[in-house]
Amino acid sequence: MPADTGSAPDGDIVVTAQRRTEYLRDVPIAITVVNGQSIRETGATQLADITQRAPSLNFTATPGVPNFAIRGVGTNSFDYGIESAVGIAVDDVNITLPRYVPLNSLADVERVEVLRGPQGLLFGKNTTAGLISIATAKPELGAFGSSGRVQAGSRDQVQAQAVVNLPLGMNAAMRISGGYQYQKTSTQLVGPGRLDPVRRYFGSAKLLWEPTDRLSLYAIVDYQNNSGVEAYSTIRKFGGNDPTPIPAAFRPFAPPDFVVLRNTALGVVASPTNNRTAIGSTDVRRDERSFGAQLSASYDAGPLTVTSVTAYRDLNARANNDVDQTPVAFFDTDIAASQSYQLSQELRVSNNGSGFLDYTAGLYFFRQHIDAQILQAGTFGVFPASAALRLSPINGQSNFDYGTKSYAGFAQLTFNLTSSLRLIAGGRYTRDEIDSTTTVTAKPGVCNLVTFLSSGGQRCIGTLASPLVANRDADGFSARAGIEYALAPTANLYATYTRGYKGPAVSSAAGIAFAVDPETVDAYEIGAKLDLADRRVSLNIAGFINDFRDFQAQVFDPTLNGGLGSFRTGNASTLKTRGVEAEAVVRPARGFSLSGGITYLDTEYGDYNVACYFGQTAAQGCSLPGPSFNAAGWPLVGASKWTTSLAANVDQPIGGDLKVFVNADWRYRSRFYYAINDPSTIQEGYSLVNATVGIGDIGDHARFSIFVRNLFDKRYAAAIFPGNFSVGQYVQTLPDNAFRRIGGAFEWRF
């Protein structure tokens, strides 16, 4: 989809999807381009909001585990060491830190390119499903300028952000941006406890120095601080008696049906639109702080350009969840903390100009280290809530020490056989080395649940397991081959084959380590990119087939935690996705554009044994040990068959000095499952509509607008999953965007 920012003077859209500046029409990759300014105008506040204008991109706002999916495929895992199939790159650097979305504001975003299909050949890491490539605005040489936005909306939302561009002589400039966001949680808390409002602080400084016509140095530092809870889980459906394996005689403080009784007493009515939660015996919290720094150096050596990108980023995060969905202390402690960093170095060369051969080649090094701690505990009904002692499914705190090193060499070649015909070939060799150590340590005031009950309360801690070391090494190969043919200067056809690779991992759960094999995909794509009617109409069409092997997927293992169960990551033998995408932009007159897209997606698991869902019978496949069933033939979790989007932009003068602007978008998703074949986790199809109307001066120096997000106040769930302590109970998260927000904004630019 074309965007205003990043366009060439003649209206063509410029992208960097192949690590070089090219017109969108000439790149044989299915790409959606979302303009930063246009999405900010709708009142959007974070990266996930771009899904409204990218039909093949979805975002699951699961608390603590945010997850993007492209063409239905993502990696929704609680494991710290599992990287996503959808990569995120900010200003040329891949970000892979666990449970982290790197942008908490769209303040200085110029454009977002959503690249569909495997992109690991040129973009450094494990992108078997696609890549979200974000370009923020660079400093402008020789120009002083400032821009910003102040926004206020319902649920006490306040957002303020500002950008200043400072010239430093003739060949250098600095760009400084910063801001603050605040909003109340959209979930209504009943009973004790607290859900903190969202507070986000962010700032960045960028320095561009071009000491000669050939050398360019670009440095960026940024800081982000996020705290609070946008939305929290609520009960979608009550179950029956609690399923805890603890004999009733040992838990007098948690009678049968305690989940239903406690919630009902506080006025909670379970339903798909329930927004009241009765958690709160312990405060729910989430806090994260991230710092990043990078230096890019580019040297024009005449026939080629040499580029070096060095980057560092760290993250400190802490969260606590209440697992039992009640205001009692049955299982009220689920503390997850992590300290992680990543360091990357990329060196690449690419040719200048145009000739028979265009090439991009390079070397890549990546290092990441994660220290994480998880403590799960509660009274389990054995003790009264006032008791200082807590019980843990294991012997106390699980500790994960996880290190990754990755080395790669890559090259992509384009052979310009004629002015109309091009051939593409490329490959990437990757070496992954993983060092993982899992330990369990005792915590003061925390007893092992099984040891305590089996000893009749005589012993507290069982034998602590020795550190579990599970190292993995693997070699992987990514490849790309294709053909592109220009029917005319404004019409291109292409066909490509891409092999994607995502490295191995170690999944740690309940103090046990599980090996996760590498994930690979063979992706086939054909497409057409057409500019018609004197470029008033742009049309992009793509058809694709993706065959995944050893797809890395999350499963619930009921055998862990002494029978309480836990999530871990495993491998599905195969996964097939296939579909058709179409996107179009119509520009019937100056100051008016209409854009839209539609995606049809069909997905199917191969052999893949997963835990049976509640109520599943042997006739429905629940006949394997565990009990479990084979998910072969069932659709991918989170994948809608149909997704459509439509956006309209109007910018028209209403006098000599003023103009009016209107910006609206609509998105529809058809029904999908949140758990394989479980009818209780179906999210029915829904639509979201956002709109903005405003007035400003002709030069865009000042603009006032009012906006509404989720105009029709449509409720939908960002996650649906079984409850832990009530047979047949289901829990959901209604995200902030599932509630209407009305607000106003003032923007300036000079």
C-alpha positions in Angstrom: 0.0 0.0 0.0 1.5 3.3 -0.9 2.3 5.9 1.7 2.9 9.7 1.6 6.2 9.5 3.5 8.8 7.5 1.7 7.4 8.4 -1.8 9.5 9.6 -4.7 8.6 12.9 -6.4 6.6 11.1 -9.1 4.4 9.3 -6.5 6.2 5.9 -6.5 6.6 4.4 -3.1 10.2 3.8 -1.9 11.0 0.8 0.3 14.2 -0.9 1.7 12.8 -4.4 1.8 15.9 -5.8 0.0 18.4 -3.7 2.0 18.6 -1.1 -0.8 16.4 1.8 -1.8 13.9 0.6 -4.5 10.4 1.3 -5.8 7.8 -0.8 -4.2 6.6 -2.0 -7.6 10.0 -3.3 -8.5 10.5 -5.5 -5.4 9.3 -9.2 -5.8 8.0 -9.5 -2.3 4.5 -9.0 -1.0 4.7 -5.8 1.1 2.3 -3.6 2.9 3.5 0.0 3.6 1.8 1.8 6.5 2.5 5.6 6.7 3.4 6.8 10.2 1.5 10.1 10.0 -1.7 8.5 8.7 -1.9 5.9 11.5 -1.1 8.5 14.1 -4.0 10.7 12.9 -6.4 7.9 13.9 -5.4 8.2 17.6 -3.1 5.1 17.4 -0.5 4.9 20.1 1.6 1.8 19.5 3.0 -0.5 16.9 0.2 -3.1 17.2 -2.3 -0.6 15.8 -0.8 -0.9 12.3 -2.8 -4.2 11.9 -5.8 -2.0 11.1 -4.3 -1.2 7.7 -2.4 -4.5 7.1 -4.9 -7.3 6.5 -2.3 -10.1 6.5 -0.9 -9.0 9.9 -2.4 -9.8 13.3 -1.5 -9.1 16.8 -2.4 -11.0 19.9 -2.3 -8.8 23.0 -1.9 -11.7 25.5 -0.7 -10.2 28.8 3.0 -10.5 29.1 3.4 -12.4 25.7 2.7 -10.0 22.8 2.7 -11.8 19.5 2.5 -10.8 15.9 1.5 -13.2 13.1 1.8 -12.8 9.3 -0.4 -15.0 7.1 -1.7 -16.6 10.3 1.8 -17.7 11.4 3.5 -16.4 14.6 5.1 -17.9 17.7 3.0 -17.5 20.8 5.3 -19.0 23.5 5.9 -18.3 27.2 9.4 -19.6 26.8 12.1 -17.0 27.0 14.4 -18.6 24.5 11.9 -19.1 21.7 12.2 -16.4 19.0 9.2 -15.3 16.9 8.6 -16.4 13.4 7.7 -12.8 12.7 10.8 -10.6 13.0 10.8 -7.0 14.0 13.5 -4.7 12.7 13.9 -1.0 13.8 16.2 1.2 11.6 18.0 -1.8 10.2 18.4 -3.8 13.4 16.5 -7.0 14.3 15.1 -7.0 17.9 14.7 -10.4 19.5 14.5 -9.7 23.2 11.9 -11.9 24.9 8.3 -10.8 25.4 9.1 -7.4 24.0 7.7 -5.1 21.4 10.4 -2.4 20.8 8.2 0.6 20.1 5.8 1.9 22.7 4.9 5.0 20.6 4.6 5.9 16.9 6.0 9.4 17.7 8.8 9.5 15.1 7.9 6.6 12.9 8.2 7.5 9.2 6.8 4.2 7.8 6.3 0.6 8.5 6.9 -2.1 5.9 5.2 -5.4 6.5 7.1 -8.0 4.5 5.2 -11.3 4.1 6.8 -14.6 3.7 10.3 -15.7 5.0 12.7 -12.8 5.2 15.7 -14.4 7.0 18.0 -14.2 4.0 18.8 -10.5 4.3 17.4 -9.6 7.7 19.6 -11.4 10.1 17.5 -13.7 12.2 14.7 -16.3 12.3 11.9 -14.7 10.2 10.1 -17.8 8.8 6.7 -16.0 8.5 7.6 -12.4 7.7 9.1 -9.2 9.0 7.9 -5.9 10.3 10.5 -3.3 9.3 10.2 0.1 11.0 11.9 3.2 9.7 12.0 6.2 12.0 12.7 9.7 10.6 16.4 10.6 10.2 17.9 13.9 11.1 17.7 16.5 8.3 20.8 18.4 7.4 20.7 22.1 7.3 17.2 22.5 8.7 15.8 23.5 12.1 12.3 22.0 12.8 9.9 20.8 15.4 6.8 18.7 15.4 4.7 17.1 18.0 1.3 15.9 19.1 -0.8 16.2 22.3 -3.7 13.8 22.6 -6.3 13.2 25.2 -9.1 10.6 25.2 -11.5 8.6 27.3 -10.3 6.3 30.1 -8.0 9.2 31.1 -5.7 8.7 28.1 -3.1 11.4 27.8 -0.3 11.3 25.3 2.3 14.0 24.6 5.3 13.7 22.3 7.7 16.1 20.6 10.5 16.0 18.0 13.2 18.6 17.4 15.6 18.7 14.5 18.8 20.7 15.1 21.4 21.4 12.4 25.0 21.1 13.5 26.9 23.0 10.8 26.6 22.1 7.1 27.2 18.3 7.3 25.6 17.2 10.6 22.3 17.2 12.4 20.7 15.9 15.5 17.1 14.8 16.0 15.7 14.5 19.6 12.3 13.0 20.4 10.5 12.2 23.6 7.1 11.6 25.1 4.8 10.3 27.8 1.7 8.2 27.7 -0.9 7.5 30.4 -4.2 5.6 30.4 -6.3 3.7 32.8 -6.7 -0.1 32.4 -9.8 -1.1 30.4 -10.6 -3.9 32.8 -12.8 -3.3 35.8 -11.4 -4.7 39.0 -13.8 -5.8 41.8 -12.6 -6.8 45.2 -9.2 -6.2 46.7 -5.9 -5.6 44.8 -4.8 -3.2 42.2 -4.4 -2.9 38.4 -2.0 -0.1 37.8 -2.6 2.4 35.0 -0.3 2.4 32.0 2.6 4.8 32.1 5.1 5.0 29.3 8.1 7.2 29.0 10.3 7.2 25.9 13.1 9.3 24.4 15.7 9.0 21.6 18.6 11.0 20.2 19.9 10.6 16.7 23.0 12.1 15.2 23.7 12.1 11.4 27.2 13.2 10.3 28.3 13.2 6.7 32.0 14.4 6.8 32.5 13.7 3.1 30.3 13.1 0.1 31.1 9.4 0.4 31.0 8.7 4.2 27.9 8.8 6.4 27.8 8.0 10.1 24.4 7.6 11.9 24.1 7.0 15.7 21.0 6.4 17.7 20.4 6.0 21.4 16.9 5.4 22.9 15.3 4.6 26.2 11.9 3.2 27.0 10.1 2.7 30.3 6.7 0.9 30.4 4.6 0.1 33.5 1.0 -0.8 34.2 -1.6 -3.1 32.7 -3.7 -2.1 29.6 -6.1 -5.0 30.1 -6.3 -8.1 32.2 -8.0 -11.5 32.0 -11.6 -12.1 32.9 -13.8 -15.2 33.1 -15.6 -16.0 29.9 -17.3 -19.1 31.1 -17.7 -20.7 34.5 -16.9 -24.3 35.0 -17.8 -26.8 37.7 -15.8 -28.4 40.6 -12.2 -27.4 40.7 -9.8 -30.0 39.3 -6.9 -29.5 41.6 -5.3 -32.9 42.4 -5.1 -31.9 46.1 -7.5 -34.0 48.1 -10.4 -32.0 49.6 -9.5 -33.0 53.1 -6.2 -31.2 52.8 -7.6 -27.9 51.5 -10.3 -26.8 53.9 -9.9 -23.2 52.8 -10.8 -23.8 49.2 -14.1 -25.7 49.0 -15.4 -27.1 45.7 -16.6 -24.4 43.2 -14.6 -21.8 45.1 -13.9 -20.0 41.7 -17.6 -19.7 40.9 -18.6 -18.8 44.5 -16.0 -16.2 45.0 -16.6 -14.4 41.7 -20.4 -14.6 41.9 -20.3 -13.0 45.4 -18.5 -10.0 43.9 -21.0 -9.6 41.0 -18.9 -11.2 38.2 -21.1 -12.6 35.4 -19.1 -14.8 33.0 -19.7 -14.1 29.4 -17.8 -13.2 26.1 -18.2 -9.5 27.0 -17.4 -9.8 30.7 -15.0 -7.1 31.6 -15.0 -7.5 35.4 -12.2 -9.5 37.2 -12.1 -10.5 40.8 -8.4 -11.2 41.0 -6.5 -9.1 43.5 -5.1 -11.0 46.5 -1.8 -9.8 45.2 -1.3 -6.7 43.0 -0.9 -7.4 39.3 2.0 -5.6 37.9 4.1 -5.3 34.8 7.3 -3.1 34.4 10.0 -3.0 31.8 12.9 -0.8 31.0 14.9 -0.9 27.7 17.9 0.9 26.5 19.3 0.7 22.9 22.3 2.1 21.0 23.5 1.6 17.5 26.0 3.0 15.0 25.6 2.7 11.3 28.5 3.6 9.0 28.1 3.7 5.2 30.9 4.3 2.7 30.4 4.9 -1.0 33.4 3.3 -2.7 32.2 4.1 -6.2 31.1 0.8 -7.7 29.9 -0.4 -4.3 28.7 0.7 -0.9 30.0 -0.8 2.3 27.7 -0.6 5.3 28.4 -1.6 8.9 25.6 -1.7 11.6 26.6 -2.3 15.2 23.8 -2.4 17.8 23.2 -3.2 21.4 19.9 -3.4 23.4 19.0 -4.5 26.9 15.8 -5.2 28.7 14.8 -5.5 32.3 11.3 -6.8 32.9 9.1 -7.9 35.8 5.5 -9.1 36.0 3.2 -10.7 38.5 -0.1 -12.4 37.6 -2.8 -13.9 39.7 -3.4 -17.4 38.3 -6.5 -18.6 40.2 -8.9 -15.9 38.9 -10.2 -15.2 42.4 -9.5 -12.6 45.2 -8.2 -15.4 47.4 -4.6 -16.5 47.7 -5.1 -20.0 46.2 -2.5 -19.4 43.5 -1.9 -15.7 43.6 1.9 -15.5 42.9 3.3 -15.9 39.4 6.3 -13.6 39.3 8.4 -13.6 36.2 11.5 -11.4 36.0 14.1 -11.3 33.2 17.4 -9.4 32.5 18.5 -9.7 28.9 20.6 -8.1 26.3 21.5 -8.5 22.6 24.5 -7.5 20.6 24.7 -7.6 16.8 27.2 -6.7 14.1 26.4 -6.7 10.4 28.8 -5.9 7.6 27.4 -5.8 4.1 28.3 -4.6 0.6 26.0 -3.8 -2.3 26.6 -2.5 -5.8 25.8 1.1 -6.9 24.1 2.0 -10.1 22.4 -0.6 -12.3 24.1 -3.1 -14.5 23.8 -6.8 -15.5 24.3 -7.9 -11.9 22.9 -6.3 -8.7 24.1 -7.8 -5.4 23.9 -7.5 -1.7 26.2 -9.7 0.5 27.4 -9.7 4.0 28.4 -11.2 7.3 26.4 -11.2 10.5 27.1 -11.9 14.2 24.5 -12.0 16.9 24.8 -12.6 20.7 21.9 -12.7 23.2 21.9 -13.6 26.9 18.8 -14.0 29.1 18.6 -14.5 32.8 15.1 -15.2 34.0 13.4 -16.2 37.2 9.9 -17.6 37.8 8.2 -18.1 41.1 4.8 -19.6 41.3 3.1 -20.1 44.7 -0.1 -19.8 46.8 -1.9 -21.3 49.7 -3.7 -23.9 47.4 -6.4 -23.9 50.0 -4.2 -25.8 52.5 -3.6 -22.6 54.5 -5.8 -19.6 55.2 -5.0 -16.5 53.1 -3.5 -14.8 56.2 -0.8 -17.5 56.4 2.7 -16.3 55.7 3.8 -19.7 54.3 3.2 -20.4 50.6 3.2 -23.6 48.6 4.9 -24.0 45.2 4.3 -26.7 42.5 8.1 -27.2 42.5 10.7 -26.6 45.1 10.7 -22.8 44.8 12.1 -20.5 42.1 13.0 -21.7 38.6 16.0 -20.0 37.1 17.0 -19.9 33.5 20.3 -18.9 32.1 20.0 -18.8 28.3 22.7 -17.7 25.9 22.6 -17.7 22.1 25.3 -17.0 19.5 24.6 -16.9 15.8 27.0 -16.5 12.9 25.9 -16.0 9.3 27.1 -15.3 5.8 24.7 -14.3 3.1 24.3 -13.0 -0.5 21.5 -12.2 -2.9 22.1 -11.7 -6.6 19.8 -10.2 -9.2 20.7 -10.9 -12.9 19.2 -8.2 -15.2 19.0 -10.4 -18.3 17.0 -7.8 -20.3 15.3 -4.5 -19.6 12.2 -6.6 -18.7 13.5 -9.9 -17.3 15.3 -10.4 -14.0 16.5 -13.6 -12.2 17.1 -13.7 -8.4 19.2 -16.1 -6.5 20.5 -16.0 -2.9 21.5 -18.0 0.1 22.4 -17.7 3.8 24.3 -20.0 6.0 23.7 -19.8 9.7 25.4 -21.4 12.7 23.4 -21.3 16.0 25.0 -22.1 19.3 22.7 -22.3 22.4 23.8 -22.7 26.1 21.0 -23.3 28.5 21.1 -24.0 32.2 18.0 -24.5 34.3 18.1 -24.6 38.1 15.5 -24.6 41.0 16.4 -22.8 44.2 14.5 -22.7 47.5 12.9 -19.5 48.6 12.3 -18.4 52.2 8.6 -19.0 53.2 7.9 -21.2 50.2 7.3 -25.0 50.5 7.1 -27.7 47.9 3.4 -28.6 47.5 3.9 -32.3 46.9 6.6 -32.7 49.5 4.5 -30.9 52.1 1.3 -33.0 51.5 3.0 -36.3 51.1 4.9 -35.9 54.4 1.8 -34.8 56.3 3.2 -31.4 56.8 6.5 -32.7 58.3 8.8 -31.6 55.4 8.8 -28.4 53.4 11.4 -28.8 50.6 12.3 -31.9 48.6 15.6 -32.8 47.1 16.7 -29.9 44.8 17.6 -31.1 41.3 21.1 -30.6 40.0 21.5 -27.8 37.4 20.1 -29.0 34.1 22.4 -28.2 31.2 20.9 -28.5 27.8 23.1 -27.1 25.0 22.1 -27.0 21.3 24.1 -26.4 18.1 22.7 -26.4 14.6 23.5 -25.3 11.1 20.8 -23.8 9.0 20.4 -22.7 5.3 18.1 -20.2 3.9 17.7 -19.6 0.2 15.8 -17.6 -2.4 15.3 -18.0 -6.1 12.9 -16.2 -8.4 12.0 -14.6 -11.7 10.6 -11.1 -12.3 9.2 -9.9 -15.6 8.1 -6.4 -16.5 5.0 -6.3 -18.7 5.5 -2.5 -18.9 7.3 0.2 -16.9 4.4 0.2 -14.4 3.5 -3.6 -14.4 5.6 -6.4 -12.9 5.0 -10.1 -12.5 7.1 -12.3 -10.3 7.5 -15.9 -9.0 9.7 -16.9 -6.1 10.8 -19.8 -4.0 12.2 -19.1 -0.5 13.5 -21.5 2.1 13.2 -20.1 5.6 15.0 -21.3 8.8 14.4 -20.7 12.5 17.0 -22.0 14.8 16.7 -24.6 17.6 15.8 -23.8 21.2 15.5 -25.2 24.7 12.0 -25.0 26.3 12.1 -24.8 30.1 9.0 -25.5 32.2 8.6 -26.6 35.8 12.3 -27.0 36.2 12.6 -29.4 33.2 14.3 -28.6 29.9 12.9 -29.8 26.5 14.7 -29.8 23.2 13.0 -27.8 20.4 14.1 -28.6 16.9 14.8 -26.0 14.2 11.8 -24.8 12.2 12.0 -24.7 8.4 9.6 -23.6 5.7 9.4 -23.9 1.9 7.6 -20.9 0.6 6.2 -20.5 -2.9 4.8 -17.2 -4.1 3.6 -15.6 -7.4 2.5 -12.0 -7.6 1.7 -9.0 -9.8 2.3 -5.3 -9.0 0.4 -3.0 -11.3 0.0 0.8 -11.6 -3.0 1.6 -13.8 -5.0 4.6 -15.1 -2.0 6.9 -15.2 -1.0 5.7 -11.7 -4.3 6.6 -10.2 -4.8 3.0 -9.4 -2.2 0.6 -7.8 -3.0 -3.1 -7.5 -0.8 -5.7 -5.8 -1.8 -9.4 -5.9 0.0 -12.4 -4.4 -0.7 -16.1 -4.1 1.3 -18.3 -1.7 1.9 -21.8 -0.4 4.1 -22.3 2.7 5.1 -25.7 3.9 6.5 -25.7 7.5 8.4 -28.6 9.0 8.9 -29.0 12.8 6.8 -25.9 13.4 7.6 -24.5 16.8 4.3 -24.3 18.8 3.2 -24.0 22.4 1.4 -26.9 24.1 -0.1 -27.4 27.5 1.6 -30.4 29.2 -0.7 -31.8 31.9 2.0 -34.0 33.3 4.1 -31.1 34.6 3.9 -29.3 38.0 2.8 -32.4 39.8 -0.3 -32.8 37.7 -1.2 -29.1 37.7 0.2 -28.8 34.2 2.3 -26.1 32.5 2.9 -24.6 29.0 6.0 -25.5 27.1 7.1 -25.3 23.5 7.3 -28.3 21.2 7.3 -29.2 17.5 4.4 -29.9 15.2 5.6 -32.2 12.4 4.2 -30.1 9.6 2.0 -27.0 9.0 0.7 -25.9 5.6 -0.6 -22.4 4.9 -1.9 -21.2 1.5 -3.8 -18.2 0.3 -4.3 -15.2 -1.9 -3.8 -11.5 -1.0 -4.9 -8.4 -2.9 -4.3 -4.8 -2.1 -5.3 -1.7 -4.0 -5.0 2.1 -3.8 -7.2 4.4 -5.8 -6.4 8.1 -6.1 -9.4 9.6 -8.0 -8.5 13.2 -7.3 -5.9 15.4 -5.6 -6.2 15.2 -1.8 -8.3 12.0 -1.8 -7.2 8.3 -1.6 -8.9 5.0 -1.0 -6.9 1.9 -0.1 -7.9 -1.6 0.9 -6.9 -5.2 1.0 -8.2 -8.7 1.4 -6.6 -11.9 2.4 -7.9 -15.4 2.1 -6.0 -17.9 4.2 -6.3 -21.7 4.5 -4.1 -23.5 7.1 -3.7 -27.1 8.2 -1.6 -28.9 10.8 0.1 -32.1 10.1 0.7 -34.8 12.7 0.8 -33.0 16.0 -0.3 -34.5 19.4 -1.8 -31.9 21.8 -3.7 -32.2 25.1 -7.4 -32.8 24.8 -9.7 -29.9 25.4 -12.5 -29.9 28.0 -15.4 -32.2 27.0 -13.6 -33.8 24.0 -14.6 -37.4 23.6 -12.8 -40.5 22.2 -15.1 -40.2 19.2 -13.7 -36.7 18.7 -10.2 -37.9 18.7 -9.3 -37.8 22.5 -8.0 -41.4 22.5 -4.2 -41.0 22.8 -2.1 -41.1 26.0 -2.1 -38.0 28.1 -4.9 -37.8 27.3 -4.2 -36.1 23.9 -5.3 -36.1 20.3 -3.8 -35.7 16.9 -4.4 -32.2 15.5 -3.7 -33.3 11.9 -6.1 -31.5 9.5 -7.2 -28.8 12.0 -6.6 -25.1 11.2 -3.8 -23.1 12.7 -4.6 -21.3 16.0 -5.3 -17.6 15.5 -5.7 -17.8 11.7 -8.8 -16.3 10.2 -9.9 -17.5 6.7 -10.8 -13.9 5.7 -9.3 -10.6 6.7 -10.2 -7.3 4.9 -9.3 -3.7 5.4 -10.4 -0.4 3.9 -9.0 3.1 4.6 -10.0 6.5 3.2 -8.0 9.8 3.4 -9.4 13.2 2.4 -7.4 16.4 2.6 -9.2 19.4 1.0 -8.8 23.2 1.3 -11.8 25.1 2.6 -10.5 28.6 2.1 -7.3 30.4 1.3 -5.5 29.4 4.5 -7.4 26.4 5.9 -8.1 22.8 5.0 -10.1 20.0 6.4 -8.9 16.4 6.7 -10.8 13.1 7.3 -9.1 9.8 8.0 -11.1 6.6 8.5 -10.3 2.8 8.4 -12.2 -0.4 8.8 -11.0 -4.0 9.4 -12.8 -7.3 9.5 -11.6 -10.7 10.7 -13.6 -13.9 10.3 -13.9 -16.4 13.1 -10.8 -18.4 14.4 -9.7 -20.7 17.2 -7.5 -19.7 20.1 -6.8 -23.4 21.0 -6.7 -26.2 18.5 -10.2 -27.5 17.7 -11.6 -26.3 21.0 -15.1 -24.9 20.4 -15.0 -22.9 23.6 -12.0 -20.8 22.3 -13.7 -19.6 19.1 -13.5 -15.9 18.5 -16.4 -15.0 16.2 -15.8 -12.6 13.3 -15.7 -8.9 14.1 -15.1 -5.5 12.6 -13.3 -2.4 13.9 -13.8 1.1 12.6 -11.6 4.2 13.5 -12.2 7.7 12.2 -10.7 11.2 12.5 -11.9 14.6 11.4 -9.8 17.8 11.7 -8.9 21.2 10.5 -5.5 22.8 9.9 -3.7 25.4 8.0 -2.6 24.8 4.4 1.0 24.4 5.4 0.2 21.8 8.1 1.9 24.0 10.8 -1.0 23.4 13.2 -3.9 20.8 13.1 -6.8 20.2 15.5 -8.7 16.9 15.3 -11.2 14.7 17.1 -11.0 10.9 16.7 -12.8 7.8 17.7 -11.3 4.3 17.9 -13.6 1.3 17.8 -16.5 3.5 16.7 -19.1 0.8 17.3 -17.6 -0.4 20.7 -17.1 -3.9 19.4 -16.0 -6.5 22.0 -13.5 -9.1 21.0 -10.9 -11.3 22.9 -7.2 -11.1 22.5 -6.9 -14.5 24.1 -9.1 -17.3 25.2 -7.8 -20.2 27.3 -8.9 -22.8 29.9 -9.0 -21.8 33.6 -6.6 -23.6 35.9 -8.9 -24.5 38.9 -12.4 -25.1 37.6 -13.3 -27.8 35.2 -14.8 -26.3 32.0 -13.9 -22.7 33.0 -12.6 -20.4 30.2 -10.7 -17.2 30.6 -10.3 -14.3 28.2 -8.5 -11.0 27.7 -10.5 -8.1 26.3 -7.8 -5.7 25.0 -7.9 -2.0 25.3 -8.8 -1.7 21.6 -12.0 -3.7 22.3 -13.5 -0.6 23.9 -14.5 2.7 22.2 -12.2 5.6 22.8 -13.1 9.2 21.9 -10.5 11.9 22.0 -9.0 15.0 20.6 -5.5 16.0 19.4 -3.4 19.0 18.6 -0.4 18.7 16.2 2.2 21.2 15.2 5.0 21.2 12.6 7.4 24.0 11.7 
